[in-house]
Amino acid sequence: MNKKILIDAIGILLIALVVVVGYKLSPILLPKADLTVQPEAGCDLHKLPCAAVLPEGGRVELSSSVLPIPMVKPFKVQVAISGLKASRVEVDFTGIDMNMGLNRPVLVDQGGGRFVAEANLPVCITGEMDWQATVLIESGNQRIAIPYRFSGVPH
């Protein structure tokens, strides 16, 4: 009887450990934002940089070094920020209709509000893939998210 109680106790402790680890990792896998800002209408990342205007008057622009944005080939993703001091900038690439895994490069501060990183998008075996590139900006104790959508097969 004591052996069964010990096994049950170990099982409960393992479940509790999984819950605690999941809770601690949830901001990494599912980033939370204090403020979500929509990009300007008519944005097409395959043709030109896309911008968003922040409520406080700042501006954030997302661009790619290669247009149209390539699949399965490295490219530089760039974020230019004005009117806001950012301590950390990431771009979270997420498949809209299919989970393509965690793909969130941290951009390097180049000075003057410019942040750059190398990115690489996988190709979807089903053909066309819709993506969301969410720019995540940490500024002070605030986290800002700007979701940009684009298709994985240029039109």
C-alpha positions as CSV (number, residue, x, y, z in Angstrom):
1,M,0.0,0.0,0.0
2,N,2.8,2.4,0.8
3,K,4.4,1.8,-2.6
4,K,1.1,2.9,-4.3
5,I,0.9,6.1,-2.3
6,L,4.6,6.9,-3.1
7,I,3.9,6.4,-6.8
8,D,0.8,8.5,-6.7
9,A,2.7,11.3,-4.8
10,I,5.5,11.2,-7.5
11,G,2.9,11.4,-10.2
12,I,1.2,14.4,-8.6
13,L,4.6,16.1,-8.2
14,L,5.5,15.5,-11.8
15,I,2.1,17.0,-13.0
16,A,2.7,20.0,-10.7
17,L,6.2,20.4,-12.2
18,V,4.9,20.3,-15.8
19,V,2.2,23.0,-14.9
20,V,4.8,25.3,-13.3
21,V,7.3,24.9,-16.2
22,G,4.4,25.5,-18.7
23,Y,3.4,28.7,-16.8
24,K,6.9,30.0,-16.8
25,L,7.5,29.3,-20.5
26,S,4.1,30.7,-21.7
27,P,5.3,34.3,-22.3
28,I,8.1,32.8,-24.5
29,L,5.8,30.7,-26.6
30,L,2.7,33.0,-26.6
31,P,4.0,36.6,-26.2
32,K,1.6,38.9,-24.3
33,A,1.4,42.6,-25.2
34,D,0.3,45.5,-23.2
35,L,-0.6,47.4,-26.4
36,T,-1.4,46.0,-29.9
37,V,-1.2,48.5,-32.8
38,Q,-2.4,47.7,-36.3
39,P,-0.2,48.6,-39.3
40,E,-1.3,51.2,-41.8
41,A,-3.9,49.9,-44.3
42,G,-2.7,48.6,-47.7
43,C,0.6,47.4,-46.4
44,D,2.3,44.8,-48.7
45,L,5.6,43.6,-47.2
46,H,6.5,41.9,-50.6
47,K,6.7,45.3,-52.2
48,L,7.8,47.9,-49.6
49,P,8.3,48.6,-45.9
50,C,5.2,48.7,-43.8
51,A,4.6,51.2,-41.0
52,A,2.4,51.5,-37.9
53,V,1.8,54.7,-36.0
54,L,1.9,54.4,-32.2
55,P,-0.8,56.2,-30.1
56,E,1.9,58.4,-28.4
57,G,3.0,59.6,-31.9
58,G,5.9,57.2,-32.5
59,R,6.3,55.2,-35.7
60,V,7.5,51.6,-36.3
61,E,8.5,50.4,-39.8
62,L,9.1,46.7,-40.7
63,S,11.1,45.9,-43.9
64,S,13.0,43.0,-45.5
65,S,16.3,43.3,-47.3
66,V,15.0,41.1,-50.1
67,L,11.7,41.8,-51.9
68,P,9.6,39.9,-52.3
69,I,10.2,38.1,-49.0
70,P,11.9,34.7,-49.9
71,M,11.0,31.3,-48.5
72,V,13.8,29.0,-47.4
73,K,16.5,31.6,-48.1
74,P,18.0,33.9,-45.4
75,F,17.1,37.6,-45.5
76,K,17.6,40.5,-43.1
77,V,14.5,41.7,-41.3
78,Q,14.7,45.4,-40.2
79,V,12.7,47.4,-37.8
80,A,13.0,51.2,-37.6
81,I,11.5,52.9,-34.6
82,S,11.1,56.7,-34.0
83,G,9.5,58.4,-31.1
84,L,10.0,55.5,-28.7
85,K,13.1,54.1,-26.8
86,A,13.1,50.3,-27.3
87,S,15.2,48.0,-25.0
88,R,14.4,44.8,-27.0
89,V,12.9,44.1,-30.4
90,E,11.8,40.7,-31.8
91,V,9.9,39.6,-34.9
92,D,7.7,36.6,-34.3
93,F,7.0,34.8,-37.6
94,T,3.8,32.6,-37.3
95,G,2.0,30.5,-39.8
96,I,-1.7,31.7,-39.9
97,D,-3.3,28.3,-40.7
98,M,-0.4,25.9,-39.8
99,N,2.0,25.8,-36.9
100,M,5.5,26.2,-38.4
101,G,7.3,26.1,-35.0
102,L,8.9,28.9,-33.0
103,N,10.6,31.4,-35.3
104,R,11.3,34.6,-33.4
105,P,14.7,36.3,-34.1
106,V,15.9,38.9,-31.6
107,L,17.0,42.0,-33.5
108,V,20.3,43.7,-32.8
109,D,20.3,47.4,-32.0
110,Q,22.2,49.2,-34.7
111,G,21.7,52.6,-33.1
112,G,19.4,55.5,-34.2
113,G,16.3,53.4,-33.7
114,R,17.3,50.7,-36.2
115,F,17.2,47.0,-35.4
116,V,18.3,44.1,-37.6
117,A,18.4,40.3,-37.6
118,E,18.7,37.5,-40.1
119,A,15.5,35.5,-40.6
120,N,14.6,32.4,-42.6
121,L,11.0,31.3,-43.4
122,P,10.3,27.6,-44.0
123,V,8.3,26.7,-47.1
124,C,4.9,25.0,-46.6
125,I,4.5,21.7,-48.4
126,T,1.0,22.6,-49.3
127,G,2.1,25.5,-51.4
128,E,0.9,29.0,-50.5
129,M,1.2,30.0,-46.8
130,D,-0.1,33.0,-45.0
131,W,2.2,34.4,-42.4
132,Q,2.0,36.9,-39.6
133,A,5.2,38.8,-38.6
134,T,4.5,40.3,-35.2
135,V,7.0,43.0,-34.2
136,L,7.4,42.8,-30.4
137,I,8.9,45.9,-28.8
138,E,9.8,46.2,-25.1
139,S,10.0,49.8,-24.0
140,G,10.4,50.4,-20.2
141,N,7.8,48.1,-18.6
142,Q,5.5,48.1,-21.7
143,R,5.4,45.5,-24.4
144,I,4.0,46.6,-27.8
145,A,2.9,44.1,-30.6
146,I,2.4,45.1,-34.2
147,P,1.0,42.2,-36.4
148,Y,1.8,42.4,-40.1
149,R,0.3,39.8,-42.5
150,F,1.7,38.6,-45.8
151,S,1.5,35.6,-48.1
152,G,4.4,33.1,-48.4
153,V,4.0,33.0,-52.2
154,P,4.4,36.4,-53.7
155,H,1.6,37.6,-55.9
